[in-house]
Amino acid sequence: MVRPNFPGSLGSYSLMKNTSTILLLGLLLCGCSQKQAVPAGAAIDLVQAGKDTSWRDGYVLHVTKRDGPALQGVTIAAKLPTGQTQTISADTATLSPLPNATDGSSVMLTLHNAKTQTGSESAALGDFPISLHK
């Protein structure tokens, strides 16, 4: 017995099944991508050579030179509750997005061989990571 091939019967079911499979595989592959988009106006873009950048935490960051994530001549200044200004400085530092911050409003700055100065007191800090929030 021969079945008639009516529009909308098994032929379109097969097409719909194949199309659905392709779409689901595409969504799965896109969802597994490790690359995360950085939002426009991300905090990491605020760090520019020769400019002072103020952060929500009360820190002011100055960078002499920036080449991607590599920074040179880095100074962070903050006003303490006592009224004194504390500075943390380093010849070099590394800049990166703050891990687990998905909105792009924070950065991680690791100062290498950092030194701190408050009034007449100074101290060596070694590698000093600090998170900054816009």
C-alpha positions, 0 to 999 in steps of 0.5 A: 500500500502506498501512502499519499504524500500530503503537505505537512506530513512526515516530510516537513516533520523530518525537516523540522527535526533536523532544523531543531537539532541544528539550532540546539547544537548552535545554541549549545556551542555558543553557550559553551564559549569561554570568551566573555564580552567586556561591557562598553565603558568597562573600568579597565578602559578608564586606566590611561597613561598620563591621567589621574583616575578616581575610583569609588573607593576613594583611590586616585590612580596615576599611570605613566605608561600603559601597554595593554595590561602592563603598566609603568610608573604606578601611583595610588593615592588615598585620603585616610580618616586621619586626614593624611594621604597614603600613597602606594607606588610601584615601577611596574604593575599588571592590570586585569578585569576583577575575577567574577565581576561580570559587569566590567565595573571593577579591575584588579591591579597588582603592583610589583615590588610596591612601596607605601608612604604615609607621612614620614613612614614608609614600608615595602609591600612586595607584590600588592594586589588591589581591586578598584571599583568605578 
